[in-house]
Amino acid sequence: MTFDLLLCPLMNIIFNQVTLKDEPINIIFKVFLFTTPMSLFEKWLEKNTGLIKWQKGWGWYHTFLSITLKYLGIRSFIGGIRELRARCTVTPRKSIQV
C-alpha cells in the first residue's frame, strides 16, 4: 500500500525530473536504474518476510516489466505534454509606441 500510494509515484516524479532533457536511449537506460532496485527489493521482501504474497502466476519479472512500462508510458505522456506546451506558447510582442 505504501509503495503504490507513496513510493512509486514519488520515484516516478524523480525519474521524470532526472530525464527531463535526456535523449530516448538515456531515458531507457535510466528507467532500468530506477526499476531494477525496486524489483529486487520487492523480491527480497517476498522471499524473506511475509509482507508480500504474489498471486499464482505472478513473479518478480511481471512486477519489473509492469513498473518499467508504467514509468516509460508516463514519461512519454509528460514529454508529449511538454512538447505541446512548447509549441503552443505564444511569445509576447513588443508594443510599438507611437
C-alpha positions in Angstrom: 0.0 0.0 0.0 2.8 2.5 0.9 4.6 1.5 -2.3 1.5 2.1 -4.5 0.4 5.3 -2.9 3.7 7.0 -2.0 6.9 5.4 -3.1 6.1 4.6 -6.7 4.5 8.0 -7.6 7.4 9.8 -5.9 10.0 7.8 -7.7 8.2 8.4 -11.0 8.3 12.2 -10.4 12.0 12.0 -9.6 12.5 9.8 -12.7 10.7 12.4 -14.9 12.8 15.3 -13.5 16.1 13.3 -13.9 15.3 12.5 -17.5 13.9 16.0 -18.4 16.5 16.8 -21.1 17.7 13.3 -22.0 17.6 11.6 -25.3 15.5 8.4 -25.6 18.4 6.0 -25.3 19.4 7.6 -22.0 15.8 7.6 -20.8 15.6 3.8 -21.4 18.9 3.3 -19.6 17.8 5.4 -16.6 14.5 3.6 -16.3 16.3 0.4 -15.5 18.4 2.2 -12.9 15.1 3.1 -11.2 13.1 -0.1 -11.6 15.7 -2.7 -11.1 16.4 -1.8 -7.4 12.7 -1.6 -6.7 12.0 -5.0 -8.2 15.0 -6.6 -6.4 13.8 -5.1 -3.1 10.3 -6.5 -3.7 11.8 -9.9 -4.5 13.8 -9.8 -1.2 10.7 -8.8 0.8 8.7 -11.6 -0.7 11.4 -14.2 0.0 12.4 -13.1 3.5 9.3 -11.6 5.0 5.6 -12.2 4.9 4.9 -8.7 3.7 4.3 -9.6 0.0 2.5 -12.6 -1.4 2.2 -12.8 -5.1 -0.9 -14.4 -6.7 -0.4 -17.6 -8.6 1.3 -17.0 -12.0 2.8 -13.6 -10.9 6.5 -13.2 -10.3 9.2 -10.6 -9.8 9.6 -10.2 -13.6 6.0 -9.3 -14.0 6.5 -6.5 -11.5 9.7 -5.4 -13.1 8.1 -5.3 -16.6 4.9 -3.5 -15.4 6.8 -0.8 -13.4 9.2 -0.3 -16.3 6.4 0.1 -18.8 4.5 2.4 -16.5 7.5 4.7 -16.0 8.2 4.8 -19.7 4.5 5.4 -20.5 4.1 8.2 -18.0 7.5 9.7 -19.2 6.2 9.6 -22.8 2.9 11.3 -21.8 4.7 14.0 -19.8 7.2 14.5 -22.7 4.3 14.9 -25.1 2.6 17.5 -22.9 5.9 19.4 -22.6 6.4 19.3 -26.3 2.8 20.5 -27.0 3.2 23.3 -24.4 6.4 24.5 -26.0 4.7 24.6 -29.4 1.7 26.5 -28.2 3.5 29.0 -26.1 3.0 32.5 -27.5 5.8 34.9 -27.0 4.6 38.4 -26.2 5.3 41.1 -28.9 6.9 44.3 -28.1 4.4 47.1 -28.1 5.0 49.8 -30.6 4.7 53.2 -29.1 3.5 56.0 -31.3 
